[in-house]
Amino acid sequence: MDTGVKERSFFSAICVERCGGVCCDPWWGIISYPFARDGGLGNPSVFRAEVLKGIKARVGRITDAYKTSGEEPRRLFGQPERYNVVVRDIRRSGQAVTMNLVAMFAFRCSLLGDDKSCSIHPSIIGCEIRPPHCGELGSRDAGPGEKGFCRIIHEAGAAQGDQAAIDAAIEREKGISARSFNEGAETAEDAAERVVEAVRSWCGANAPDLLPDDRAAQQPGRNDPCWCGSGAKFKKCHGR
């Protein structure tokens, strides 16, 4: 067996036999994107609806992208079990508030077996039908912050077979995943509300003039997006 094949077999064994689905149960979909709000916090209900729409759009982007490549494609994910949306780099730009949102969604893969093994892993079925992003996970060539980086595989490569070091990396990854899951919101609506509260808190400390007055905070205008994130105008949704 050539060196490349042996190496791939070694890392596949770690992924399938020892990892126990740490990166797949749950599987974390992470998307970072900029967000701007003209007029500061403005009407919080409208702001919440805008954030919620963005969250749902990115969940849909992930569920649409992650399908098997066989003759009968199958989706890997339904709706997330947890929504972690972190607000970073809030800044004021004139009368606007800009920020970066890091959305982290905890999905349960429908193709993960009860024993936490991947039922479509190439080392099991002998071919690759996973979505491209799944195929990149666990790449030894990927570095921290790069697509396909896995701390466990990275540690396994550096450890040169040190089983204790690999086990320690697996336990660290379990702790990170559990903490992110426990800190996440159960619904997209709750996650959007957390974003609004984070921006409200920042404005209170740094730009109080961008906070809404009491009247603006009551409900959206009739032609504003509904607060529920449906995409319909308030007057045609919850404003009826």
Backbone hydrogen bonds in HBPLUS format (Angstrom, degrees):
<---DONOR---> <-ACCEPTOR-->    atom                        ^
c    i                          cat <-CA-CA->   ^        H-A-AA   ^      H-
h    n   atom  resd res      DA  || num        DHA   H-A  angle D-A-AA Bond
n    s   type  num  typ     dist DA aas  dist angle  dist       angle   num
A0006-LYS N   A0002-ASP O   3.05 MM   4  6.31 166.3  2.07 157.9 162.1     1
A0007-GLU N   A0003-THR O   2.88 MM   4  6.05 155.5  1.94 149.8 156.7     2
A0008-ARG N   A0004-GLY O   2.99 MM   4  6.24 162.8  2.02 149.3 153.4     3
A0009-SER N   A0005-VAL O   2.89 MM   4  6.07 156.4  1.94 149.8 156.9     4
A0010-PHE N   A0006-LYS O   2.92 MM   4  6.14 148.8  2.02 143.9 152.2     5
A0011-PHE N   A0007-GLU O   3.07 MM   4  6.41 162.7  2.10 154.8 157.5     6
A0012-SER N   A0008-ARG O   2.90 MM   4  6.01 153.8  1.96 147.3 155.3     7
A0013-ALA N   A0009-SER O   3.00 MM   4  6.10 151.7  2.08 141.9 149.0     8
A0014-ILE N   A0010-PHE O   3.22 MM   4  6.57 148.9  2.32 141.2 149.1     9
A0015-CYS N   A0011-PHE O   3.05 MM   4  6.28 162.3  2.08 147.6 151.9    10
A0016-VAL N   A0012-SER O   2.85 MM   4  5.99 165.5  1.87 156.3 159.8    11
A0017-GLU N   A0013-ALA O   2.74 MM   4  5.29 151.7  1.82 137.2 147.1    12
A0018-ARG N   A0014-ILE O   3.18 MM   4  4.96 143.8  2.32 115.4 125.3    13
A0019-CYS N   A0014-ILE O   2.80 MM   5  5.87 146.7  1.91 170.7 178.0    14
A0024-CYS N   A0021-GLY O   3.08 MM   3  4.80 142.5  2.22  94.1 105.5    15
A0025-ASP N   A0021-GLY O   2.75 MM   4  5.33 128.7  2.01 154.8 155.8    16
A0027-TRP N   A0107-PHE O   2.80 MM  80  5.11 158.0  1.84 149.4 153.6    17
A0107-PHE N   A0027-TRP O   2.83 MM  80  5.11 173.6  1.83 155.9 153.7    18
A0029-GLY N   A0105-PHE O   2.89 MM  76  5.07 159.5  1.93 149.3 152.2    19
A0105-PHE N   A0029-GLY O   2.84 MM  76  5.07 164.8  1.86 148.4 153.3    20
A0031-ILE N   A0103-ALA O   2.90 MM  72  5.24 159.2  1.94 150.5 157.4    21
A0103-ALA N   A0031-ILE O   2.79 MM  72  5.24 159.1  1.83 164.9 157.7    22
A0033-TYR N   A0101-LEU O   2.92 MM  68  5.46 158.5  1.97 152.4 159.4    23
A0101-LEU N   A0033-TYR O   2.84 MM  68  5.46 176.1  1.84 163.2 161.8    24
A0035-PHE N   A0099-MET O   2.86 MM  64  5.38 155.7  1.92 156.4 153.3    25
A0099-MET N   A0035-PHE O   2.88 MM  64  5.38 141.1  2.03 158.5 168.6    26
A0037-ARG N   A0097-VAL O   2.77 MM  60  5.17 154.7  1.83 150.7 159.3    27
A0097-VAL N   A0037-ARG O   2.94 MM  60  5.17 159.3  1.98 135.6 141.1    28
A0039-GLY N   A0095-GLN O   2.69 MM  56  5.01 119.1  2.06 121.4 140.1    29
A0040-GLY N   A0095-GLN O   2.89 MM  55  5.99 114.0  2.33 142.4 153.4    30
A0041-LEU N   A0210-LEU O   3.00 MM 169  6.02 146.4  2.12 143.3 152.8    31
A0046-VAL N   A0043-ASN O   3.04 MM   3  5.42 120.2  2.41 109.2 123.1    32
A0047-PHE N   A0043-ASN O   2.98 MM   4  6.23 165.8  2.00 159.8 164.5    33
A0048-ARG N   A0044-PRO O   2.80 MM   4  5.92 158.3  1.84 145.6 151.6    34
A0049-ALA N   A0045-SER O   3.02 MM   4  6.24 153.1  2.10 139.7 146.7    35
A0050-GLU N   A0046-VAL O   2.97 MM   4  6.28 151.2  2.05 149.7 157.4    36
A0051-VAL N   A0047-PHE O   2.98 MM   4  6.28 161.4  2.02 154.4 159.0    37
A0052-LEU N   A0048-ARG O   2.86 MM   4  6.02 163.8  1.88 151.8 156.8    38
A0053-LYS N   A0049-ALA O   2.95 MM   4  6.06 155.7  2.01 142.8 149.1    39
A0054-GLY N   A0050-GLU O   3.13 MM   4  6.39 155.0  2.19 143.4 149.5    40
A0055-ILE N   A0051-VAL O   2.95 MM   4  6.27 154.2  2.02 151.8 159.2    41
A0056-LYS N   A0052-LEU O   2.96 MM   4  6.19 171.9  1.96 157.5 158.8    42
A0057-ALA N   A0053-LYS O   2.98 MM   4  6.09 151.5  2.06 143.2 151.5    43
A0058-ARG N   A0054-GLY O   3.17 MM   4  6.35 150.3  2.26 142.0 148.6    44
A0059-VAL N   A0055-ILE O   3.00 MM   4  6.33 148.7  2.10 149.9 159.3    45
A0060-GLY N   A0056-LYS O   2.98 MM   4  6.18 162.3  2.01 148.0 152.4    46
A0061-ARG N   A0057-ALA O   2.98 MM   4  6.22 142.5  2.13 136.0 146.6    47
A0062-ILE N   A0058-ARG O   3.19 MM   4  6.37 150.5  2.28 139.5 145.3    48
A0063-THR N   A0059-VAL O   2.99 MM   4  6.32 171.7  2.00 159.2 160.7    49
A0064-ASP N   A0060-GLY O   2.92 MM   4  5.91 151.4  2.00 144.7 152.1    50
A0065-ALA N   A0061-ARG O   3.18 MM   4  6.16 141.7  2.34 131.5 140.9    51
A0065-ALA N   A0062-ILE O   3.10 MM   3  5.15 122.6  2.44  96.3 110.9    52
A0066-TYR N   A0062-ILE O   3.02 MM   4  6.15 152.9  2.10 159.0 164.6    53
A0076-LEU N   A0066-TYR O   3.04 MM  10  5.84 159.9  2.08 155.4 151.5    54
A0068-THR N   A0074-ARG O   2.88 MM   6  5.26 149.2  1.98 136.2 145.0    55
A0069-SER N   A0129-ILE O   2.87 MM  60  4.88 151.6  1.95 132.3 141.0    56
A0110-SER N   A0076-LEU O   2.78 MM  34  5.34 169.1  1.80 153.5 156.7    57
A0081-GLU N   A0106-ALA O   2.68 MM  25  5.54 166.8  1.70 173.7 168.9    58
A0106-ALA N   A0082-ARG O   3.00 MM  24  5.05 165.1  2.02 139.7 144.3    59
A0083-TYR N   A0185-ALA O   2.79 MM 102  5.00 154.4  1.86 143.7 151.8    60
A0185-ALA N   A0083-TYR O   2.84 MM 102  5.00 167.5  1.85 138.5 134.8    61
A0084-ASN N   A0104-MET O   2.77 MM  20  4.87 168.6  1.78 158.0 159.2    62
A0104-MET N   A0084-ASN O   2.61 MM  20  4.87 159.3  1.65 153.0 160.0    63
A0086-VAL N   A0102-VAL O   2.92 MM  16  5.07 163.0  1.94 141.0 139.4    64
A0102-VAL N   A0086-VAL O   2.90 MM  16  5.07 164.5  1.92 148.2 153.5    65
A0088-ARG N   A0100-ASN O   2.84 MM  12  5.11 162.9  1.87 161.9 164.3    66
A0100-ASN N   A0088-ARG O   2.86 MM  12  5.11 167.7  1.87 155.4 155.6    67
A0091-ARG N   A0098-THR O   2.84 MM   7  5.27 155.2  1.90 151.1 154.5    68
A0098-THR N   A0091-ARG O   2.86 MM   7  5.27 160.8  1.90 148.0 154.2    69
A0093-SER N   A0096-ALA O   2.82 MM   3  5.08 169.6  1.83 146.8 148.5    70
A0096-ALA N   A0093-SER O   3.02 MM   3  5.08 157.9  2.07 117.6 123.2    71
A0112-LEU N   A0109-CYS O   3.26 MM   3  5.50 163.3  2.29 112.5 112.8    72
A0119-SER N   A0111-LEU O   3.06 MM   8  5.76 166.5  2.08 168.3 171.8    73
A0113-GLY N   A0117-SER O   2.79 MM   4  5.28 167.7  1.81 162.8 159.3    74
A0116-LYS N   A0113-GLY O   2.84 MM   3  5.09 152.6  1.92 116.7 118.5    75
A0121-HIS N   A0118-CYS O   3.37 MM   3  5.29 169.8  2.39 106.4 106.5    76
A0124-ILE N   A0121-HIS O   2.77 MM   3  5.39 156.5  1.83 121.2 129.5    77
A0125-ILE N   A0121-HIS O   3.09 MM   4  6.41 159.6  2.13 154.8 160.9    78
A0126-GLY N   A0122-PRO O   2.83 MM   4  4.89 136.6  2.02 125.3 133.4    79
A0134-CYS N   A0131-PRO O   3.00 MM   3  5.41 122.6  2.34 111.2 125.5    80
A0135-GLY N   A0131-PRO O   3.07 MM   4  6.37 157.2  2.12 155.4 162.6    81
A0136-GLU N   A0132-PRO O   3.14 MM   4  6.43 128.9  2.42 140.4 153.0    82
A0136-GLU N   A0133-HIS O   3.23 MM   3  5.17 137.4  2.42  92.9 104.3    83
A0137-LEU N   A0134-CYS O   3.11 MM   3  5.30 141.9  2.26 102.1 112.9    84
A0139-SER N   A0148-GLY O   3.16 MM   9  5.45 145.6  2.29 145.1 153.6    85
A0142-ALA N   A0139-SER O   3.25 MM   3  5.53 155.2  2.31 105.8 112.7    86
A0146-GLU N   A0143-GLY O   2.92 MM   3  5.43 158.7  1.97 142.1 143.9    87
A0149-PHE N   A0146-GLU O   3.10 MM   3  5.69 146.1  2.22 143.2 140.1    88
A0154-HIS N   A0150-CYS O   2.87 MM   4  5.96 162.1  1.90 155.3 161.4    89
A0155-GLU N   A0151-ARG O   2.84 MM   4  5.93 154.2  1.90 140.8 147.8    90
A0156-ALA N   A0152-ILE O   2.83 MM   4  6.06 152.7  1.90 145.1 153.6    91
A0157-GLY N   A0153-ILE O   2.93 MM   4  6.16 154.1  1.99 149.6 155.3    92
A0158-ALA N   A0154-HIS O   3.07 MM   4  6.32 156.2  2.12 144.3 150.8    93
A0159-ALA N   A0155-GLU O   2.72 MM   4  5.76 146.5  1.83 147.6 157.7    94
A0162-ASP N   A0159-ALA O   3.18 MM   3  5.00 145.4  2.31  96.6 106.8    95
A0166-ILE N   A0162-ASP O   3.14 MM   4  6.48 155.6  2.20 151.3 158.5    96
A0167-ASP N   A0163-GLN O   2.91 MM   4  6.13 162.5  1.94 151.5 156.1    97
A0168-ALA N   A0164-ALA O   2.95 MM   4  6.14 151.5  2.04 142.7 150.6    98
A0169-ALA N   A0165-ALA O   3.03 MM   4  6.27 151.4  2.11 143.3 150.4    99
A0170-ILE N   A0166-ILE O   3.00 MM   4  6.32 152.8  2.08 148.6 156.1   100
A0171-GLU N   A0167-ASP O   3.03 MM   4  6.31 158.5  2.07 149.1 154.1   101
A0172-ARG N   A0168-ALA O   2.98 MM   4  6.22 154.7  2.04 146.7 153.7   102
A0173-GLU N   A0169-ALA O   3.00 MM   4  6.20 158.2  2.05 146.5 152.2   103
A0174-LYS N   A0170-ILE O   3.00 MM   4  6.26 152.5  2.07 147.0 154.7   104
A0175-GLY N   A0171-GLU O   3.08 MM   4  6.32 154.5  2.14 145.2 151.3   105
A0176-ILE N   A0172-ARG O   3.03 MM   4  6.36 157.5  2.08 151.6 157.1   106
A0177-SER N   A0173-GLU O   3.02 MM   4  6.19 166.7  2.04 152.3 155.6   107
A0178-ALA N   A0174-LYS O   2.93 MM   4  6.07 162.9  1.96 149.6 154.6   108
A0179-ARG N   A0175-GLY O   3.00 MM   4  6.11 159.5  2.04 147.0 152.4   109
A0180-SER N   A0176-ILE O   3.06 MM   4  6.24 164.2  2.08 149.7 153.9   110
A0181-PHE N   A0177-SER O   2.94 MM   4  6.11 155.2  2.00 148.4 155.7   111
A0182-ASN N   A0178-ALA O   2.94 MM   4  6.09 166.6  1.95 150.9 154.3   112
A0183-GLU N   A0179-ARG O   3.04 MM   4  6.14 144.9  2.16 144.7 153.6   113
A0184-GLY N   A0181-PHE O   3.18 MM   3  5.25 150.0  2.28 101.3 110.2   114
A0191-ALA N   A0187-THR O   3.11 MM   4  6.43 155.8  2.18 144.3 151.1   115
A0192-ALA N   A0188-ALA O   2.92 MM   4  6.17 155.7  1.98 149.1 155.1   116
A0193-GLU N   A0189-GLU O   3.01 MM   4  6.28 154.1  2.08 145.0 152.1   117
A0194-ARG N   A0190-ASP O   3.02 MM   4  6.32 147.3  2.13 144.7 153.2   118
A0195-VAL N   A0191-ALA O   3.18 MM   4  6.54 148.0  2.29 143.7 151.7   119
A0196-VAL N   A0192-ALA O   3.07 MM   4  6.43 161.1  2.11 152.1 156.4   120
A0197-GLU N   A0193-GLU O   2.96 MM   4  6.21 160.1  2.00 149.4 154.7   121
A0198-ALA N   A0194-ARG O   2.93 MM   4  6.13 151.0  2.01 143.9 151.7   122
A0199-VAL N   A0195-VAL O   3.00 MM   4  6.28 159.1  2.04 154.4 159.3   123
A0200-ARG N   A0196-VAL O   2.82 MM   4  6.01 155.7  1.88 149.0 156.9   124
A0201-SER N   A0197-GLU O   2.90 MM   4  6.04 159.6  1.94 145.6 150.6   125
A0202-TRP N   A0198-ALA O   3.03 MM   4  6.25 156.0  2.09 141.5 148.2   126
A0203-CYS N   A0199-VAL O   2.86 MM   4  6.06 165.1  1.88 153.3 157.2   127
A0204-GLY N   A0200-ARG O   2.91 MM   4  6.12 154.8  1.97 147.1 154.4   128
A0205-ALA N   A0201-SER O   3.20 MM   4  6.47 143.8  2.34 142.3 150.6   129
A0205-ALA N   A0202-TRP O   3.16 MM   3  5.29 126.1  2.47  97.3 110.5   130
A0206-ASN N   A0202-TRP O   2.81 MM   4  5.89 146.5  1.92 151.3 162.1   131
A0207-ALA N   A0203-CYS O   2.72 MM   4  4.46 145.5  1.83 118.2 129.0   132
A0210-LEU N   A0207-ALA O   2.93 MM   3  5.69 165.0  1.95 126.1 131.1   133
A0211-LEU N   A0208-PRO O   3.14 MM   3  5.43 165.9  2.16 110.7 114.2   134
A0217-ALA N   A0213-ASP O   3.24 MM   4  6.46 135.5  2.45 146.4 158.8   135
A0217-ALA N   A0214-ASP O   3.23 MM   3  5.21 134.0  2.45  93.9 106.3   136
A0218-GLN N   A0215-ARG O   3.27 MM   3  5.61 166.7  2.28 110.5 114.6   137
A0224-ASP N   A0221-GLY O   3.02 MM   3  5.10 161.7  2.05 109.1 115.0   138
A0235-LYS N   A0222-ARG O   2.98 MM  13  4.69 153.5  2.05 145.9 138.3   139
A0234-PHE N   A0224-ASP O   2.71 MM  10  5.71 154.9  1.78 174.8 176.2   140
A0226-CYS N   A0232-ALA O   2.96 MM   6  6.06 161.4  2.00 171.2 165.1   141
A0229-GLY N   A0226-CYS O   3.30 MM   3  6.08 173.1  2.31 121.3 123.3   142
A0236-LYS N   A0233-LYS O   2.95 MM   3  5.40 142.8  2.09 110.1 121.1   143
A0237-CYS N   A0234-PHE O   3.12 MM   3  5.15 163.1  2.15 106.4 111.1   144
A0239-GLY N   A0234-PHE O   2.68 MM   5  5.00 136.6  1.86 163.3 154.0   145
A0240-ARG N   A0237-CYS O   3.44 MM   3  5.99 160.2  2.48 116.5 116.7   146
